[in-house]
C-alpha cells in the first residue's frame, strides 16, 4: 500500500484491501450462473434449521422496526437466490424486485411466490454488473453474496438506495469440521476461507461517512440430507477451489456415506456468526444549527 492508503479512514485503503479478495478461482466461480444452478435444488434445506429461521425472522423484524419495511416502500433484493428474505419482505412492502444470475435459484423463488400468492414480486434474471435501474429504491437488500467483496459494488448499492441499505454477511465464524477434514485430505493443506465477510463492507461504508447499525447472530446451521445428496454438496463446495478427479469424488462419497444413519440420512452442522448491517442514509444529514 502507498502512504496515502495506510489510513483506514480513507476509502482508498479499503479499495486497495479489496483487490486480493476479488482474485482466485472461488470468486470467479461464484460469479457464474451455473455454479448456483447446481446448488439450487437443495439450497432451501437450511430453512428447516431453527437457528437459521430465527436469524431470517430477526432480520425482517429489525428492518420493519427501523422503517426499512413499509407498505409504501419499493425494495430491491440483489443476488436474491431462492428469495428466502424476498418473500417475507414482499408481505410488508409495496414491491420487491428480485435480481439474480441463476435461473435455477429464480425458479425456486417463482414457486414460492406462486404458492404464497405474492403478486408484488418482480423477478429479473440478470448479471448485477449489467443491471441499470431507472429509479432508486427505499431499501436495497444484499445478503451472503461475493458481490460484497467489491467497493465499486458497495458504492453502487448505496447510490441505488433512496434511504436504506441492508447487508447480511459472515462475521468471522464459519466452521464446518467435515468440510475442513475433506479439504485437508484432498488438497493436502488446511482450508482457509477468505470469502466475503463484514470486515470490508463495514469499514468501507464507515470510511465513506456512514455509521451502520450492527446486529450479530450466532448459530449452528444444520442440514439433514440423504447421504448421496450431502456428498454431492461437499463436492460442489470443494470444486469451487478446483475440479476433483473421479477418485477424489469417490473419496468424498465414501466418507459421507459412512456417516449415514439407519435411514440413509447424514446431518452436517456448520458453526456460524453472521451480521446484519443497516445503513440509514438520513442519519448523515443531521445538522447542529
Residue pairs with C-beta under 8 A, 6 or more apart in sequence:
1 13
1 16
2 16
4 10
4 12
5 12
5 13
5 16
6 13
7 13
8 14
8 203
8 207
9 207
10 207
11 151
11 204
11 207
11 208
13 207
14 151
14 200
14 203
14 204
14 207
15 151
15 204
17 200
18 149
18 150
18 151
18 200
18 204
20 194
21 27
21 149
21 194
21 195
21 196
21 200
22 149
22 150
24 194
25 240
25 241
25 242
26 195
26 240
26 241
27 146
27 149
27 195
29 35
29 239
29 240
30 146
30 240
31 101
31 146
32 101
33 101
33 102
33 103
35 102
35 240
36 81
36 100
36 101
36 102
36 104
36 105
37 102
37 103
37 104
37 105
38 104
38 236
39 104
39 105
39 233
39 236
40 82
40 102
40 104
40 105
40 107
40 108
41 104
42 225
42 229
42 233
43 81
43 82
43 105
43 108
44 82
44 84
44 108
45 223
45 224
45 225
46 52
46 221
46 223
47 53
47 84
48 224
49 219
49 221
49 222
49 223
51 217
51 219
51 220
51 221
51 222
52 219
52 221
54 217
54 219
55 217
55 219
55 274
56 84
56 85
56 88
57 88
58 215
58 217
58 276
59 85
59 166
59 168
59 215
59 276
60 69
60 85
60 88
60 89
60 92
62 215
62 276
62 278
63 69
63 89
63 139
63 164
63 166
63 278
64 70
64 92
66 164
66 213
66 278
66 280
67 164
68 138
68 139
68 163
68 164
68 166
68 278
68 280
69 75
69 89
69 92
69 93
69 139
70 92
70 93
70 94
70 138
71 92
71 93
71 94
72 94
72 138
73 93
73 94
73 138
73 139
74 93
74 94
74 95
74 97
74 135
74 137
74 138
74 139
75 89
75 93
75 95
75 96
75 97
75 137
75 138
75 139
75 140
75 141
76 96
76 97
76 98
76 99
76 133
76 137
76 139
76 140
76 141
76 160
77 83
77 85
77 86
77 89
77 96
77 97
77 98
77 99
77 141
77 142
77 143
78 99
78 128
78 140
78 141
78 142
78 145
78 147
78 157
79 99
79 100
79 101
79 128
79 142
79 143
79 144
79 145
79 147
80 86
80 98
80 99
80 100
80 105
80 106
80 109
81 100
81 102
81 105
81 109
81 143
81 144
82 105
82 108
82 109
82 112
83 98
83 108
83 109
83 112
83 113
83 121
85 141
85 143
85 168
86 96
86 98
86 109
86 121
86 141
87 109
87 112
87 113
87 116
87 118
87 121
89 96
89 139
89 141
90 96
90 113
90 118
90 120
90 121
91 118
93 120
93 139
94 120
95 120
95 121
95 122
96 120
96 121
96 122
97 122
97 124
97 137
98 106
98 109
98 121
98 122
98 123
98 124
99 124
99 126
99 128
99 131
100 106
100 109
100 124
100 125
100 126
101 125
101 126
101 127
101 128
102 125
103 125
106 123
106 125
109 121
109 123
110 123
112 118
113 121
113 123
124 131
128 147
128 153
133 160
136 159
136 160
136 161
136 162
137 160
137 161
137 162
138 161
138 162
138 163
138 164
139 161
139 163
139 164
139 165
139 166
140 157
140 158
140 160
140 161
140 164
140 165
140 166
141 166
142 148
142 157
142 165
142 166
142 167
142 168
143 167
143 168
143 169
144 168
144 169
144 170
144 196
145 196
146 195
146 196
147 153
148 154
148 167
148 169
148 196
148 200
148 201
149 195
149 196
149 200
151 200
151 204
154 200
154 201
154 204
154 205
155 208
157 165
157 167
158 165
158 205
158 208
158 210
158 279
158 281
161 279
161 281
162 281
163 280
163 281
163 282
164 278
164 279
164 280
164 281
165 205
165 277
165 278
165 279
165 281
166 276
166 277
166 278
166 279
167 198
167 201
167 212
167 276
167 277
167 278
167 279
168 274
168 275
168 276
168 277
169 196
169 197
169 198
169 201
169 274
169 275
169 277
170 195
170 196
170 197
170 198
170 272
170 273
170 274
170 275
171 197
171 198
171 216
171 273
171 274
171 275
172 197
172 198
172 273
173 218
173 271
173 272
173 273
174 193
174 270
174 271
174 272
174 273
175 270
175 271
175 272
176 268
176 269
176 270
176 271
178 234
178 255
178 256
178 259
178 268
179 191
179 234
179 237
179 238
179 270
180 190
180 191
181 255
182 234
182 238
182 251
182 252
182 255
183 189
183 190
183 191
183 238
183 241
184 190
184 191
185 251
186 238
186 244
186 248
186 251
186 252
187 238
187 241
187 242
198 214
198 275
198 277
201 277
202 212
202 214
202 275
202 277
205 212
205 277
205 279
206 212
209 284
210 279
210 281
210 283
210 284
211 279
211 283
211 284
212 277
212 278
212 279
213 276
213 277
213 278
213 279
213 280
214 275
214 276
214 277
215 275
215 276
215 278
216 273
216 274
216 275
216 276
217 272
217 273
217 274
217 275
217 276
218 272
218 273
219 271
219 272
219 273
219 274
220 269
220 270
220 271
220 272
221 269
221 270
221 272
222 267
222 268
222 269
223 230
223 233
223 267
223 268
223 269
223 270
224 265
224 266
224 267
225 233
225 265
225 266
225 268
226 264
226 265
226 266
227 256
227 257
227 259
227 260
227 264
227 265
227 266
228 253
228 257
230 256
230 266
230 268
231 252
231 253
231 255
231 256
231 257
234 252
234 256
235 244
235 249
235 252
235 253
238 244
238 248
238 252
244 252
256 266
257 266
259 266
260 266
261 267
